[in-house]
């Protein structure tokens, strides 16, 4: 009886240690403050959030604080946080942290390593920060680092398990815009062409984004400036687009980025695996009909075959958040310049998680086999203790529901000719109920091509 009490005490402690609830549930106040555009309070809430300040969540902490500082227009502080996040990723300090706890309980006990697209988004925000600090050279460095980050990401996948998120058309578009801003038209042309080639290779649509008309215009215009007539003829046919040279380029322009909504958050779903009878090779297998997935578990052994029936395996899943606004434009002198979609973090999140689920199913099987093997071994030695361990395994089986939740759902942009002495731009947004809402964004005086941003994280 004393032995049972000890087991109960230990498992009770471990159950409390693993703590219930998704990351979304643990940051309710933060989510509300973001939608109210109260970024200063949101930063304070992050500082006071015990879950985010655990060592295993260090990367996530810097990602959230970096974005919040950016939204709060503190671009120097934002880059300080993103630099810390960058250092964690570059030093590979996250690879082994919490691995043991991740195996015996659930992967949320491991150090958060970040999704691939989250690692890329760091450099987008650092580039924006430098743009608003009027340091185009450093902004270009960050834009180039997006390409390097994507190369590193895809190099880590073994042959036959390559990641579909191999490039980022928005990153290349941003590179082109920054090169233009610095006066480097040739490299701007190359960046635009690289983005267009990705769209063409994917049938004109890449991760839920159709090739923006503005990207086509910028590509042909820079090709024209460089005198690349053959390129113009070739891509006019490929894109079924007629380039018009009649309109002179204005002296001053502004790029307006519109970040709308919030990226989907992670929740948990479960798949039930049925244990198949032991094969001739003395190997157990588990099978899930929904996934049509068979996993051999060579380390799973138990003399009592009747106990091997059904296992519950937890997986993360994304949940879409409906943004309040659905489209928008910038109006100058009664002329409207509509925003064009250039990045869909929503689409990337759903697609990459689906790909990753199949790639990492082996890790889930290892966790499952470890749990069940220990349960059966202990049960053969002590029925009560084995039962308690089985209950503990069932309770602590969970998915990693952490993700960078202050990212936008989508990024749109438009390019606008600027009248002289224009200090503010009027943005007209249309909400889900077709009501029109006016917003004002400032225009920085930073040269012939300047940049500004509007963020609308409001949800339905």
URMOJO-V967805 format. One record per residue. OMEGA is omega in radians with two decimals (999 if undefined). BURIAL is # if it has 24 or more other C-alpha atoms within 12 Angstrom, else .. Layout:
BEGIN
OMEGA & BURIAL
OMEGA & BURIAL
END
This chain:
BEGIN
3.13 & .
3.13 & .
3.13 & .
3.14 & .
3.11 & .
3.13 & .
-3.13 & #
-3.13 & .
-3.13 & .
-3.09 & .
3.08 & #
3.11 & .
-3.11 & .
3.12 & #
3.09 & #
-3.11 & .
-3.09 & .
3.03 & #
-3.11 & .
3.03 & #
3.12 & .
3.09 & #
3.11 & #
-3.14 & #
-3.11 & .
-3.12 & .
-3.12 & #
-3.12 & .
3.13 & .
-3.13 & #
3.13 & #
-3.11 & .
3.10 & #
-3.12 & #
3.08 & #
-3.12 & .
3.12 & #
-2.99 & .
3.09 & #
3.10 & .
3.13 & #
3.08 & #
3.11 & #
3.12 & .
3.09 & #
3.13 & #
-3.08 & .
-3.09 & .
-3.06 & #
-3.12 & .
-3.13 & #
-3.09 & #
2.98 & .
-3.05 & .
-3.09 & .
-3.13 & #
-3.04 & #
3.13 & #
-3.14 & #
3.11 & #
-3.11 & #
3.11 & #
-3.12 & #
-3.11 & #
3.11 & #
3.13 & #
-3.14 & #
3.09 & #
3.07 & #
3.14 & #
3.13 & #
3.08 & #
3.06 & #
-2.95 & #
3.09 & #
3.12 & #
3.12 & #
3.13 & #
3.08 & #
3.11 & #
-3.14 & #
3.07 & #
3.09 & #
3.09 & #
3.11 & #
-3.13 & #
3.12 & .
-3.12 & #
-3.08 & #
-3.10 & .
3.12 & .
-3.12 & .
-3.05 & .
-2.95 & #
-3.01 & .
-3.06 & .
3.08 & #
-3.07 & #
-3.10 & .
3.12 & .
3.13 & #
3.13 & #
-3.05 & #
3.12 & #
3.07 & #
-2.99 & #
3.10 & #
3.07 & #
3.09 & #
3.04 & #
3.12 & #
-3.06 & #
3.12 & #
3.01 & #
-3.11 & #
-3.10 & #
3.07 & #
3.11 & #
3.11 & #
-3.10 & #
3.09 & #
-3.05 & #
3.03 & #
-3.11 & #
3.05 & #
3.09 & #
3.10 & #
3.12 & #
3.14 & #
3.08 & #
-3.09 & #
3.01 & #
3.11 & #
3.07 & #
-3.05 & #
-3.13 & #
3.13 & #
3.08 & #
3.11 & #
3.09 & #
-3.14 & #
3.10 & #
3.09 & #
-3.12 & #
3.06 & #
3.13 & #
3.13 & #
3.12 & .
3.11 & #
3.10 & #
3.13 & .
-3.14 & .
-3.05 & #
3.08 & .
-3.07 & .
-3.12 & .
3.14 & .
3.13 & .
-3.12 & .
3.14 & .
-3.10 & .
3.13 & .
3.10 & #
3.13 & #
-3.05 & #
-3.13 & #
-3.09 & #
-3.07 & #
3.11 & #
3.12 & #
3.13 & #
3.08 & #
3.10 & #
3.08 & #
-3.13 & #
-3.14 & #
-3.13 & #
3.07 & #
3.09 & #
-3.12 & #
-3.14 & #
3.13 & #
-3.13 & .
-3.03 & .
-3.12 & #
3.13 & #
3.04 & #
3.10 & #
-3.13 & #
3.14 & #
3.11 & #
-3.14 & #
3.12 & #
3.10 & #
-3.14 & #
3.13 & #
3.11 & #
3.09 & #
-3.12 & #
-3.13 & .
-3.12 & .
3.05 & .
3.10 & .
-3.13 & .
-3.11 & .
-3.12 & #
3.03 & #
-3.13 & #
3.02 & #
-3.08 & #
-3.11 & #
3.08 & #
3.14 & #
3.11 & #
3.10 & #
-3.12 & #
-3.12 & #
3.12 & #
-3.09 & #
3.14 & #
3.13 & #
3.06 & #
3.13 & #
3.13 & #
-3.13 & .
3.14 & .
-3.11 & .
-3.05 & .
-3.14 & .
3.11 & .
-3.14 & #
-3.13 & #
-3.10 & .
-3.06 & .
3.01 & #
3.11 & .
-3.11 & .
-3.05 & .
-3.07 & #
-3.02 & .
3.11 & .
-3.13 & .
-3.14 & #
-3.10 & .
-2.97 & .
-3.06 & .
3.12 & .
3.13 & .
3.14 & .
-3.10 & .
-3.11 & .
-3.13 & #
3.06 & #
3.01 & #
3.11 & #
3.02 & #
3.09 & #
3.10 & #
-3.01 & #
3.05 & #
3.12 & #
-3.12 & #
3.06 & #
3.09 & #
-3.12 & #
3.02 & #
-3.11 & #
3.00 & #
-3.09 & .
3.00 & .
3.12 & #
3.11 & .
3.10 & #
3.11 & #
3.11 & #
3.13 & #
-3.13 & #
-3.11 & #
3.13 & .
-3.13 & .
3.08 & .
-3.13 & .
3.03 & .
3.03 & #
3.03 & #
-3.01 & #
3.02 & #
-3.06 & .
-3.10 & .
3.12 & .
-3.01 & .
-2.99 & .
3.12 & .
-3.12 & .
3.04 & #
3.12 & #
-3.05 & #
-3.10 & .
-3.10 & #
-3.10 & #
3.12 & #
-3.13 & #
-3.10 & .
-3.07 & .
-3.11 & .
-3.10 & .
-3.07 & .
-3.06 & #
-3.05 & .
3.08 & .
3.01 & #
3.13 & #
-3.09 & #
3.07 & #
3.01 & #
3.01 & #
3.10 & #
3.07 & #
-3.12 & #
3.03 & #
-3.08 & #
3.11 & .
-3.09 & #
-3.13 & #
-3.09 & #
3.05 & #
-3.09 & #
3.11 & #
3.04 & #
-3.09 & #
3.06 & #
3.12 & #
3.11 & .
3.05 & .
-3.13 & .
3.10 & .
-3.04 & #
3.02 & #
3.12 & #
-3.13 & #
3.11 & #
3.09 & #
3.09 & #
3.09 & #
3.07 & #
-3.10 & #
3.13 & #
-3.11 & #
-3.12 & #
-3.06 & #
-3.08 & #
3.10 & #
3.09 & #
3.11 & .
-3.07 & .
3.13 & #
-3.14 & #
3.14 & .
-3.00 & .
-3.11 & .
3.11 & #
3.11 & .
3.10 & .
3.13 & #
3.11 & #
3.13 & #
-3.14 & #
-3.12 & #
3.13 & #
-3.14 & #
-3.03 & #
3.11 & #
3.13 & #
3.14 & #
-3.09 & #
3.11 & #
-3.14 & #
-3.12 & .
3.09 & #
3.14 & .
-3.10 & .
-3.05 & .
-3.09 & .
-3.13 & .
3.11 & #
3.11 & #
3.12 & #
3.11 & #
3.09 & #
3.09 & #
3.11 & #
3.12 & #
-3.13 & #
-3.10 & #
-3.03 & #
3.06 & #
-3.07 & #
3.14 & #
3.06 & #
-3.07 & #
3.13 & #
2.95 & #
-3.11 & #
-2.94 & #
3.09 & #
3.02 & #
3.09 & #
3.02 & #
-3.10 & #
2.99 & #
3.08 & #
3.05 & #
3.03 & #
-3.12 & #
-2.94 & #
2.99 & #
-3.05 & #
2.95 & #
3.14 & .
3.08 & .
3.08 & .
-3.08 & .
-3.13 & .
3.08 & .
3.09 & #
3.12 & #
3.11 & #
-3.13 & #
3.07 & #
-3.11 & #
-3.07 & .
3.14 & .
3.11 & .
3.00 & .
3.13 & .
3.14 & .
3.14 & .
3.06 & .
3.11 & .
3.08 & .
-3.12 & #
3.06 & .
3.11 & #
3.06 & #
-3.04 & .
3.09 & .
-3.07 & .
3.09 & #
-3.11 & #
-3.04 & #
3.01 & #
-3.04 & #
2.99 & #
3.11 & #
3.09 & #
-3.10 & #
-3.06 & #
-3.14 & #
3.06 & #
999 & .
END
